[in-house]
Amino acid sequence: VRQVGEDFDAAKERGREWARETGVPFVEDGLEPWITEGAGTIGAELLASDEAFDAILVPLGNGALVSGVGRYVKALSPATEVIGVCASGAPAMERAFRAGSSAAISAAETQVKTIADGLAVRIPVREAVADMQGLVDDVLLVDDARLREAMELAEHHAELVLEPSGAAGLAAVRSFPERFAGLNLATILTGANRAPA
């Protein structure tokens, strides 16, 4: 394993180059349908409880997770909102979702400045943006301060150590309290890859 590039997309590009040089397949999250299908099993687990959720908040990086969950949830519970959550310091996927295309976003919208590595998408996967249409109801932006707060809340109240990306759904609830007041919500907590302080 090598750590290369200044950000997530630079590392992906180097991975593509290495795959071409060595002849091995390059697997890209957000592009491969089977990754998205695998993520759909989380939707199955959430709905298996027979609990009616008003909304499910999903961290949004390259789109496989939110589209996979969204496809399953919309098939069985179409009234449940599926909401992606991006970092405000990496708004490319949110902008592409709203525009309906990754080609419609400006260079300024592809800048990345966030602590949430898993959400730090600079170059949206065109196919992932297309998949989100009709499956995802909305995409929200949360700032790093709210991500830190959500991480602290999860650790303090649930004894869960989350990385910034993994706390995105909790950060959205804290960022938009009026929107989610009184609703039965679920969020997906996606990882504990936290750098040492």
C-alpha positions as CSV (number, residue, x, y, z in Angstrom):
1,V,0.0,0.0,0.0
2,R,1.4,3.4,-0.9
3,Q,0.0,6.8,0.1
4,V,0.2,9.1,-2.9
5,G,-1.3,12.3,-4.1
6,E,-2.6,15.4,-2.4
7,D,-6.2,14.2,-2.2
8,F,-8.5,11.3,-2.9
9,D,-8.8,11.9,-6.6
10,A,-5.1,12.4,-7.1
11,A,-4.6,9.0,-5.4
12,K,-7.2,7.4,-7.7
13,E,-5.5,8.8,-10.8
14,R,-2.2,7.3,-9.6
15,G,-4.0,4.0,-9.0
16,R,-5.3,4.0,-12.5
17,E,-1.8,4.6,-13.9
18,W,-0.4,1.8,-11.8
19,A,-3.2,-0.5,-13.0
20,R,-2.4,0.3,-16.6
21,E,1.3,-0.2,-16.0
22,T,0.9,-3.6,-14.3
23,G,-2.2,-4.8,-16.3
24,V,-4.3,-5.3,-13.2
25,P,-7.9,-4.2,-13.0
26,F,-8.7,-0.8,-11.4
27,V,-11.8,-1.0,-9.2
28,E,-13.5,2.4,-8.7
29,D,-16.1,3.1,-6.0
30,G,-19.1,4.7,-7.6
31,L,-18.4,3.2,-11.0
32,E,-18.7,-0.5,-10.4
33,P,-22.4,-1.7,-10.2
34,W,-21.5,-4.6,-7.9
35,I,-20.1,-2.2,-5.3
36,T,-23.3,-0.2,-5.3
37,E,-25.4,-3.5,-5.1
38,G,-23.3,-4.5,-2.1
39,A,-24.0,-1.2,-0.4
40,G,-27.7,-1.9,-0.9
41,T,-27.5,-4.6,1.7
42,I,-27.3,-1.8,4.3
43,G,-30.7,-0.6,3.1
44,A,-32.0,-4.2,3.5
45,E,-30.7,-4.3,7.1
46,L,-32.3,-1.0,8.0
47,L,-35.7,-1.9,6.6
48,A,-35.6,-5.4,8.1
49,S,-36.5,-4.0,11.5
50,D,-40.0,-3.1,10.2
51,E,-39.4,0.4,11.6
52,A,-40.7,3.2,9.3
53,F,-38.0,5.7,8.7
54,D,-38.9,9.2,7.5
55,A,-35.4,9.7,6.2
56,I,-32.1,7.9,6.0
57,L,-28.9,10.0,6.0
58,V,-26.0,8.6,4.1
59,P,-22.4,9.9,3.9
60,L,-21.7,10.8,0.2
61,G,-18.3,10.2,-1.2
62,N,-18.2,8.7,-4.7
63,G,-21.9,7.7,-4.6
64,A,-21.9,3.9,-4.4
65,L,-23.1,3.9,-0.8
66,V,-26.0,6.4,-1.2
67,S,-27.1,4.9,-4.5
68,G,-27.0,1.3,-3.2
69,V,-29.0,2.2,-0.1
70,G,-31.3,4.4,-2.1
71,R,-32.1,1.7,-4.7
72,Y,-33.2,-0.8,-2.0
73,V,-35.0,1.7,0.2
74,K,-36.9,3.3,-2.7
75,A,-38.0,-0.1,-3.9
76,L,-39.5,-1.1,-0.5
77,S,-40.2,2.2,1.2
78,P,-40.6,4.9,-1.5
79,A,-41.8,7.5,1.0
80,T,-38.6,7.3,3.0
81,E,-36.2,10.1,2.0
82,V,-32.7,9.1,1.1
83,I,-30.4,12.1,1.9
84,G,-26.7,12.2,1.0
85,V,-24.3,14.2,3.2
86,C,-21.2,15.9,1.8
87,A,-18.6,18.1,3.4
88,S,-19.1,21.8,2.6
89,G,-15.3,21.9,1.9
90,A,-15.8,19.3,-0.9
91,P,-19.1,20.2,-2.6
92,A,-18.5,18.6,-6.0
93,M,-20.9,15.7,-5.6
94,E,-23.7,18.0,-4.1
95,R,-23.2,20.4,-7.0
96,A,-23.2,17.6,-9.6
97,F,-26.3,16.0,-8.1
98,R,-28.2,19.3,-8.2
99,A,-27.1,20.0,-11.8
100,G,-27.9,16.4,-12.8
101,S,-24.4,16.1,-14.3
102,S,-20.8,16.1,-13.2
103,A,-20.0,18.1,-16.4
104,A,-22.0,21.1,-15.2
105,I,-19.9,22.0,-12.2
106,S,-17.2,24.7,-12.2
107,A,-13.5,24.3,-11.2
108,A,-14.2,26.3,-8.1
109,E,-16.7,23.7,-7.0
110,T,-14.1,21.0,-7.4
111,Q,-11.8,22.3,-4.7
112,V,-11.3,20.3,-1.6
113,K,-10.7,21.5,1.9
114,T,-12.1,19.2,4.6
115,I,-11.1,16.9,7.3
116,A,-13.4,14.2,5.9
117,D,-11.2,12.3,3.5
118,G,-13.9,9.8,2.6
119,L,-16.1,12.8,1.4
120,A,-13.3,14.7,-0.3
121,V,-14.4,14.1,-3.9
122,R,-13.0,16.6,-6.3
123,I,-14.0,14.8,-9.6
124,P,-17.5,13.2,-9.4
125,V,-17.9,9.9,-11.2
126,R,-20.3,10.6,-14.0
127,E,-22.1,7.3,-13.7
128,A,-22.6,7.7,-10.0
129,V,-24.2,11.1,-10.4
130,A,-26.5,9.6,-13.0
131,D,-27.4,6.7,-10.6
132,M,-28.3,9.1,-7.8
133,Q,-31.1,10.7,-9.9
134,G,-34.4,9.2,-8.8
135,L,-32.9,7.4,-5.8
136,V,-31.6,10.3,-3.7
137,D,-34.0,12.9,-2.6
138,D,-31.5,15.5,-1.4
139,V,-27.9,16.2,-0.7
140,L,-26.8,18.3,2.3
141,L,-23.5,20.0,3.1
142,V,-22.0,20.0,6.6
143,D,-18.9,21.9,7.7
144,D,-15.9,20.5,9.5
145,A,-16.9,22.0,12.9
146,R,-20.2,20.0,12.8
147,L,-18.3,16.9,11.7
148,R,-16.0,17.2,14.7
149,E,-19.0,17.8,17.0
150,A,-20.7,14.7,15.7
151,M,-17.6,12.6,16.2
152,E,-17.4,13.8,19.8
153,L,-21.1,13.1,20.4
154,A,-20.8,9.6,19.0
155,E,-17.8,8.9,21.2
156,H,-19.3,10.4,24.3
157,H,-22.8,9.1,24.1
158,A,-22.4,5.8,22.1
159,E,-18.7,5.0,22.8
160,L,-18.1,4.9,19.0
161,V,-15.0,6.2,17.5
162,L,-15.9,7.6,14.1
163,E,-13.8,9.2,11.4
164,P,-15.2,12.6,10.1
165,S,-16.8,10.9,7.0
166,G,-18.5,8.4,9.2
167,A,-20.1,11.1,11.3
168,A,-21.6,12.9,8.4
169,G,-25.2,11.9,9.0
170,L,-25.1,12.9,12.7
171,A,-23.5,16.2,11.6
172,A,-26.4,16.8,9.2
173,V,-29.0,16.3,12.0
174,R,-27.1,18.8,14.1
175,S,-26.7,21.3,11.2
176,F,-30.4,21.2,10.2
177,P,-32.4,20.6,13.4
178,E,-35.6,22.3,12.1
179,R,-35.7,20.0,9.0
180,F,-35.4,16.8,11.0
181,A,-37.3,17.7,14.2
182,G,-39.9,15.1,15.1
183,L,-38.8,12.7,12.3
184,N,-37.8,9.1,12.7
185,L,-34.3,9.0,11.3
186,A,-31.6,6.5,10.5
187,T,-28.0,7.3,9.6
188,I,-25.1,5.1,8.6
189,L,-21.9,5.4,10.6
190,T,-19.2,4.3,8.2
191,G,-15.7,4.1,9.7
192,A,-13.2,4.7,12.4
193,N,-10.1,5.6,10.3
194,R,-9.1,8.5,12.4
195,A,-5.6,9.9,12.4
196,P,-3.9,10.1,15.8
197,A,-4.2,13.5,17.4
